Amino acid sequence: MPLLHPFVVPVCLLAGLLFTSVLFTGMAAAGLSGRVDALMQADKHAFAYQGQVEGRGDLLFADDEQGLRAGLSLALRQREGVNEARLYQLFVETRFPQVRLFDQQLHVSLGRLQRADGLGIYTLDGVQLRLQGQRLNINAYAGRPGRIEGFHSLNARALYGADVHYPLSVRSGKGMLRLGWQRLVDDLSVDRINAGWRTSAGKASVAALLQGTYLPAQRRLENMQAQVEGKVWKKSFARLRFETYTPSHVRLSFRQRFYAHYARNGQMALSGEWHQRPRQAISGQLRLRRVWRETTQGSYANNGLGISLDVSGRRPHGQTWAAQFDHLRLHDDQNTGLYFQYGTALTAKRRSIASAVVQFQERRLIGSNRVLGLEAQMEQAIRADLYASCFVSFIHNSNLHNEYRAGVRLSYLFDDRGLRLPP
C-alpha cells in the first residue's frame, strides 16, 4: 500500500515516545503523568479528501516538595505524503521559596507555554512569573505568541501582559475580581484591558458574571459576557446571558455544527434559559435567544431569533440519552433541526455513543438543503491504562456534497502519582 509507506516515520517516532514514557513511569520518584495517542483517520469535507496518521504525546513531571514541574506536548503527523512535527508545549517551572512578596510565593516558568484567554488558544515562547498566595494571585508573562492549528488564535512578534486575581467576600457567597493588561506587538502595537467579576451562589439563590476586553485605541469592547442566574424553585433555575464570542475551534464538532453554533464566525447573542429537573435522572432546558452575526466589516448584523428545547437523562447500567430541538431564523437564512444522542456501557470495559441529526436548511446562496447526519463512537478498555476507540460519521446533504469522517485511536494513559487520568 503506497499510501501507508510515508507513515512509517511518525509511527516509529511515536513508538519511541511510548517506550520512553513507560520507562520513565517506573523510574520517576517524584511523579510522571500523561498520555500517548496514535490516530489514523480519513476525512472528506466539502471538496477536500484527507487521510492522516497522527501520534501525540502529553507528559507532565511534577515534584511538589521541590516546587518543580516540567511539561512536554508534541504531535507527529502524516498528511498525503507530508510529514509534520508540532511542538505545543515544552516548559520547566520552579518555585523560589526564598523570594516572597506580600506573602506570595514566586513561581517562574520558561519555554513554550500554552495559554487560553480573550486572544484565543495559543503558544507563548517566553517566560511567565506567577505570585501565588491565599488572598492574591499575580501573573506576568512575555514572549512570542504562535498559532495552534485547529483553533482561532493569533500570530504576532511579541506579547506582554499581566493579570491579577483577587477573591471577594460578598453577601451571596464567594466572588472573584480579575484585572489584566496585554500588549500585542506586530506591525502596530495594540493594548488590551481585560476585566472580570463573578460571584458564586453557594447556598444563596443568585450568581452573576461580568467579563470582557476593552481596546483603548479602537474604543471597542470584545469578548463580552454578562450573566445572571438564580434558583426559582427547588428543582428549577433561570439564566439570562449576553455574550459576544467566536468559536475557539476552527472546525466545529458534530453537535456544534448542527445545534450550538452553525458557523465559525463571530456571533453576539442575548438569551434567556429555564432549567428544570423534574426527577433526579431527567433534566430539561428551554432557551430563547436573539442572535447577531459578525459581518466582513467587523460589525454585527443579520439579527435573528431562535428557540431550543433540550431534554436529557440517564438510566441504570450506564445509559445516557439526550434529545434537542433547535430553530434559528437569521435574516434570509433558517435552520430547523432535531438532534438525538444515546450512550451505553455495553460491557464493563466497552462503551458506545450514537448520535443522529435531521435538519432543514434554507440558505439565500444555496436554497433548500435537507441534512441527515449519523455519528457513532466506541471505546474498549484493553487494560486499566490502555484504550482503543473508533469513530465514524456521515452527513448526507440534498443540495451539497456529502461528508464523512472515520478513524481509530489507541490511547495509553499513565500516572504514577496514584491518580487516574480521564480517557
C-alpha positions in Angstrom: 0.0 0.0 0.0 1.9 3.1 -1.2 -0.2 5.4 0.9 1.0 3.8 4.2 4.7 3.9 3.4 5.3 7.6 4.4 3.5 6.9 7.7 6.4 4.7 8.9 8.5 7.6 10.3 5.9 9.2 12.5 4.6 5.9 13.8 8.2 4.8 14.7 8.8 8.1 16.5 5.5 7.7 18.4 6.6 4.1 19.4 9.8 5.6 20.8 7.9 8.2 22.7 5.6 5.5 24.1 8.6 3.3 25.2 10.2 6.3 26.8 7.1 7.2 28.8 6.7 3.7 30.0 10.3 3.6 31.1 10.2 6.9 33.0 6.9 5.9 34.6 8.7 3.2 36.5 11.8 5.3 37.3 10.4 8.7 38.2 10.3 9.2 42.0 8.5 12.5 42.1 5.8 11.8 39.6 5.3 11.5 35.8 1.8 11.5 34.3 0.4 11.9 30.8 -1.0 10.1 27.8 0.2 9.0 24.3 -2.3 8.7 21.4 -2.0 7.2 18.0 -4.7 8.2 15.5 -5.5 7.1 11.9 -8.4 8.8 10.2 -9.9 9.6 6.8 -11.9 12.8 6.3 -13.9 14.1 3.4 -15.2 17.7 3.9 -16.8 19.7 1.1 -14.5 19.2 -2.0 -11.4 18.0 0.0 -10.4 14.5 1.0 -7.7 13.9 3.5 -6.2 10.9 5.1 -3.7 11.2 8.0 -1.9 9.3 10.7 -1.1 11.2 13.9 0.8 10.5 17.1 0.6 12.8 20.1 2.2 12.7 23.5 1.4 14.8 26.6 3.8 14.4 29.5 3.9 16.2 32.9 6.6 15.8 35.5 5.8 17.2 39.0 7.7 17.3 42.2 5.5 19.2 44.7 8.0 19.0 47.5 10.7 20.8 45.5 8.3 23.0 43.6 9.4 21.7 40.2 7.2 21.0 37.2 8.1 20.2 33.5 5.8 19.5 30.6 6.0 18.3 27.0 3.3 18.2 24.4 4.0 17.3 20.8 2.4 15.8 17.7 3.8 13.8 14.7 1.5 13.9 11.7 1.5 12.5 8.2 -0.8 14.0 5.6 -0.8 13.0 1.9 3.0 12.4 1.8 3.9 15.4 4.0 5.5 14.9 7.5 4.7 17.4 10.2 6.1 17.8 13.7 4.3 20.2 16.1 5.6 21.2 19.5 2.7 22.6 21.6 4.4 22.7 25.0 7.9 22.4 26.4 8.5 24.1 29.7 10.1 24.0 33.1 8.6 25.7 36.2 10.3 26.1 39.5 9.4 27.7 42.8 11.6 30.2 44.7 10.6 29.9 48.4 13.2 32.4 49.5 11.5 35.1 47.3 8.3 36.3 48.8 6.2 39.5 48.1 3.1 40.3 50.2 3.3 36.7 51.5 3.1 35.4 47.9 5.3 32.6 46.6 7.2 33.1 43.3 6.9 30.6 40.5 8.9 31.0 37.3 8.1 29.2 34.0 10.4 29.1 30.9 10.0 27.6 27.5 7.0 27.1 25.2 3.8 27.6 27.2 0.1 27.2 26.3 -2.3 30.0 27.1 -6.0 30.5 26.7 -7.6 33.9 27.1 -9.5 36.5 25.0 -6.9 36.3 22.3 -7.7 32.6 21.7 -5.8 29.4 22.4 -2.1 29.8 21.5 1.5 29.0 22.4 3.9 31.5 24.0 7.7 31.1 23.7 8.9 33.1 26.6 8.7 33.4 30.4 5.9 33.6 33.0 6.2 34.8 36.6 3.5 33.8 39.0 3.0 35.1 42.5 0.6 32.7 44.3 -1.0 33.1 47.7 -4.2 32.6 49.6 -5.6 36.1 49.0 -4.0 37.2 45.8 -2.6 35.7 42.5 -0.5 37.8 40.2 0.7 36.6 36.7 3.1 38.4 34.4 4.3 37.0 31.0 6.2 37.9 27.9 7.2 36.2 24.7 6.4 35.4 21.1 2.9 34.0 20.5 2.2 31.3 18.0 -0.8 29.6 16.4 -2.1 26.2 17.3 -3.8 24.6 14.3 -7.4 23.9 14.7 -8.0 26.9 16.9 -8.8 30.6 16.3 -5.7 32.3 17.7 -3.1 34.9 16.9 0.3 35.2 15.3 2.5 38.3 16.2 6.1 39.2 17.0 5.6 39.7 20.8 3.1 39.6 23.6 3.4 41.2 27.0 0.9 41.0 29.8 -0.1 40.8 33.4 -3.2 40.0 35.4 -4.4 40.0 39.0 -6.9 37.6 40.6 -8.4 38.8 43.9 -11.0 36.8 45.8 -14.0 38.7 47.2 -16.5 38.1 50.0 -20.0 39.0 49.1 -23.3 38.5 50.7 -24.4 35.8 48.3 -21.2 33.8 48.7 -17.7 33.8 47.3 -16.5 36.1 44.4 -13.5 36.8 42.3 -12.2 40.0 40.7 -9.8 39.8 37.7 -7.9 42.7 36.1 -5.4 42.4 33.3 -3.4 44.2 30.6 -1.9 42.9 27.4 0.2 44.5 24.6 0.3 42.7 21.3 3.2 43.8 19.1 3.3 43.3 15.4 3.4 46.0 12.7 1.4 48.0 15.2 1.1 47.7 19.0 -2.3 47.0 20.4 -3.2 47.4 24.1 -6.0 45.3 25.6 -7.6 45.8 29.1 -9.2 42.6 30.4 -11.6 42.6 33.4 -13.9 40.1 35.0 -16.1 39.8 38.1 -18.1 36.8 39.2 -19.9 35.6 42.3 -20.9 32.0 43.1 -24.3 31.4 44.6 -23.2 28.9 47.2 -26.2 28.5 49.5 -27.7 31.7 48.1 -30.0 31.8 45.1 -28.3 34.2 42.8 -24.9 34.2 40.9 -23.5 36.7 38.5 -20.7 37.0 35.9 -19.4 40.0 34.0 -16.2 40.0 31.9 -14.8 41.4 28.7 -11.9 43.1 26.9 -11.5 46.8 26.1 -9.3 48.1 23.3 -8.4 51.7 24.1 -7.1 52.7 20.7 -10.2 51.5 18.9 -12.5 52.4 21.8 -14.1 49.0 21.3 -15.3 46.2 23.6 -15.0 42.5 22.6 -15.4 39.0 24.1 -18.1 40.4 26.4 -20.1 38.2 28.6 -22.7 39.2 31.2 -24.8 36.6 33.0 -27.1 36.3 36.0 -28.8 33.2 37.2 -30.9 32.3 40.1 -32.9 29.4 41.7 -36.6 29.9 41.2 -37.9 26.8 42.9 -36.2 23.7 44.4 -35.9 21.9 41.1 -35.6 24.8 38.7 -33.5 27.9 37.9 -33.4 30.6 35.3 -30.5 32.3 33.5 -30.1 35.5 31.5 -27.0 35.9 29.3 -25.5 38.3 26.9 -22.3 37.5 25.0 -20.1 38.2 22.0 -17.8 35.4 21.0 -16.1 33.4 18.2 -16.0 29.6 18.5 -12.5 28.7 19.5 -12.2 25.6 17.2 -11.8 26.3 13.5 -13.6 23.0 12.8 -16.7 22.5 14.9 -17.7 19.2 16.4 -20.7 17.1 15.0 -23.0 18.5 17.7 -21.8 22.1 17.5 -22.4 22.2 13.7 -26.0 21.2 13.9 -27.0 22.6 17.3 -24.8 25.1 19.1 -23.1 27.4 16.6 -23.9 26.6 13.0 -21.0 28.8 11.9 -17.3 29.7 12.7 -17.6 33.5 12.5 -18.1 35.8 15.4 -21.6 36.0 17.0 -23.4 38.1 19.5 -26.4 36.6 21.4 -28.9 37.6 24.1 -30.6 34.5 25.6 -32.9 33.5 28.4 -32.9 30.0 29.8 -35.2 28.0 32.0 -33.8 24.8 33.5 -36.0 22.2 35.2 -35.2 18.9 36.8 -38.5 17.1 37.5 -36.7 13.9 38.6 -33.2 13.1 39.7 -32.4 11.3 36.4 -34.1 13.7 34.0 -33.4 17.4 33.2 -34.8 19.8 30.7 -34.0 23.3 29.3 -35.9 25.9 27.3 -33.8 28.6 25.7 -34.9 31.7 23.7 -32.2 33.8 22.0 -31.7 36.7 19.7 -28.5 36.3 17.5 -26.4 38.7 15.5 -23.6 37.5 13.2 -20.4 39.4 12.6 -20.0 40.8 9.0 -16.9 41.1 6.9 -16.6 44.8 8.0 -16.4 43.7 11.7 -19.8 44.9 12.7 -22.8 42.8 13.7 -25.8 42.5 11.5 -28.3 39.9 10.2 -30.1 39.6 13.5 -32.5 36.7 14.1 -34.5 34.7 16.6 -34.0 31.2 17.9 -35.6 28.7 20.2 -34.3 25.4 21.6 -35.6 22.7 23.8 -33.3 20.1 25.4 -34.2 17.0 27.4 -31.6 14.6 28.8 -31.4 11.8 31.3 -29.7 8.7 32.5 -30.8 5.2 33.1 -29.3 2.2 35.0 -26.3 0.4 33.8 -24.5 3.5 32.4 -27.1 4.5 29.8 -27.5 8.2 28.9 -29.7 9.9 26.4 -30.4 13.4 25.0 -32.9 14.9 22.6 -32.8 18.5 21.4 -34.9 20.6 19.1 -33.5 23.9 17.7 -34.8 26.5 15.4 -33.0 29.7 14.3 -34.1 32.2 11.8 -31.4 34.7 10.8 -32.4 37.3 8.2 -32.9 35.2 5.0 -31.4 32.0 6.4 -33.2 29.5 8.5 -32.3 26.2 10.4 -34.7 23.8 12.0 -33.3 20.6 13.4 -33.7 17.6 15.7 -30.6 16.1 17.4 -30.5 12.8 19.3 -27.8 11.1 21.3 -27.7 7.7 23.1 -24.8 6.3 25.1 -24.5 3.0 26.9 -21.9 0.8 28.6 -22.0 -2.4 26.5 -19.8 -4.3 29.0 -17.7 -3.3 32.0 -14.8 -2.4 29.5 -16.7 -1.2 26.5 -18.9 1.8 25.9 -20.5 3.4 22.9 -22.3 6.7 21.9 -24.5 7.1 18.9 -25.8 10.5 17.5 -28.2 11.4 14.8 -29.4 14.7 13.4 -32.2 15.8 11.0 -32.0 19.4 9.8 -33.8 21.5 7.3 -31.8 24.5 6.0 -32.9 27.5 3.9 -29.9 29.5 2.6 -30.0 32.6 0.4 -27.0 31.3 -1.6 -27.7 27.6 -2.0 -31.5 27.4 -1.5 -33.1 24.5 0.4 -30.9 21.7 1.9 -32.0 18.7 3.9 -29.4 17.2 6.1 -29.2 13.7 7.7 -26.2 13.1 9.9 -25.1 10.0 11.8 -22.2 9.5 14.2 -21.0 6.5 16.2 -18.2 6.1 18.7 -17.0 3.1 20.6 -14.3 2.7 23.2 -12.7 -0.5 24.5 -10.6 -0.7 27.6 -7.8 -3.2 26.8 -6.2 -2.7 30.2 -6.7 -0.2 33.0 -4.3 2.2 31.2 -4.8 1.3 27.6 -7.8 2.2 25.5 -8.8 1.6 21.8 -11.6 3.6 20.2 -13.1 4.1 16.8 -15.5 6.7 15.3 -17.4 7.2 12.1 -19.7 10.0 11.0 -21.6 10.5 7.7 -23.5 13.6 6.7 -25.9 13.5 3.7 -26.9 16.8 2.1 -29.6 17.0 -0.5 -28.1 20.2 -2.2 -24.4 20.0 -1.2 -21.6 17.4 -1.2 -21.8 14.6 1.3 -19.2 14.4 4.1 -17.8 11.6 6.2 -15.1 11.1 8.8 -13.8 7.8 10.2 -10.8 6.7 12.3 -9.3 4.6 15.0 -7.4 5.8 18.1 -5.1 4.0 20.6 -4.6 5.8 23.9 -2.1 4.9 26.7 -2.6 6.8 30.0 -0.3 6.7 32.9 0.1 8.4 36.3 2.5 7.1 38.9 1.2 9.6 41.4 -1.8 7.4 42.1 -4.3 9.4 40.1 -6.3 8.1 37.2 -6.3 10.3 34.1 -9.6 10.5 32.2 -9.8 8.8 28.8 
